[in-house]
Amino acid sequence: MSYERNSITRDVELPPIVGLLSNESEKTIEILTVGAIKKHRKLLDRAERLFQDVRANERKDEGEPDKAYLAYLDATIEMHAQMSALTTLLGILGRTPKV
């Protein structure tokens, strides 16, 4: 079964995750994928809330970056990094599970 999964994931961004999960059952991967979807939703919500805290002029300021803006950027980077892992899991699983 690992051969089938790996053939589906040729365009996956994170090969180390593919290798780590190559011998795991579909059920294990589904559980991990559902957890990653839930985590992504929380991270997205957090980034959106932080974005609302940042005023437009603070994003354009040439001086010292505002702490709220830096928090928003940090949350967005974390959300996108986790999205790469989620995309990999979805590729390995080969479908989007019900959440």
N, C-alpha and C positions, 0 to 999 in steps of 0.2 A: 504494500500500500504506500510506503514512503516514496517509491519511484513515481507513482501517479501524482502524488502531491507535489513533488519537486518539479515534475514536468509542467505543472500548471503555473508555477511561480518563477518562470524565467525572468520576468520583468520586475520582480520584487526588489525593493530598495535595501533591505537589510538581510543579506545572506547569512550572517551569524544566527539570526532567529530561525531561518529555514533549517540550518544544520542542527540547532538545538532541539527543534521539534520534529526532526525527520522520522523518528521512530515512535512518536507519540500517537495515541489513538485519536480518532476524529472527535470523540467526546471530550477528551482533554483539551484539544485545540478549540472546540466550540466554547467550553467553559472559559478559557483564557480570552477568547474573542469577545464574548459577551461582557466580561469584566472590562476589557479595553474600550468597548463602546461606551459603557457607563462612565468610565473614567474620562474619556474624551468629552462627553457631554458636560461633565463638571468643569473640566479645564476650559472649554469653550465659554461656558457661562461666566466663569471667573474672569476671563480675558475681556468679555463683553462688558461686564460690570466695571472693570478697571478702566476700560476705554471711555465709559460714560463719565468717569471722574476726571478725565483729562480735558481741559479746555483747549480749543483750537489754537489759541495764541501760544500756549505752553509747548505745543508740538513744533512750532515754528521758531521758537526762541533760539538765538545763536549762543546764548550764554550757558551757564550751568544748567544741565538738564533737571527738570522737575522730578521729584521723587515719585509722584503719581504716574508720570509718563514712563519712568524707568520700570516701575512695577508693572505697568501695562505691557511694555516691551518684553519683560522677563516672562510674564504669564503667556504671552503670545508665542514666544520661542518654545516654552515648555509644551504648549498645546500642539504646536506643529511637529515637534520631535516625537511626541506620543502618537500623533497621527501617522507618522511613518511606521511605527510599530504596529498600529492598528491596520494599516493598509497591508502590511506584510502578513499579519494574521488572517485577514480576509482572503488574501491570495492563496495562502496555504489551505485554508478551509474550503475555498472554492465557492462560497456562498455567503450571504448575509443572514446570520441567525436571528431568530425572533428574540427581542429583548423585552 
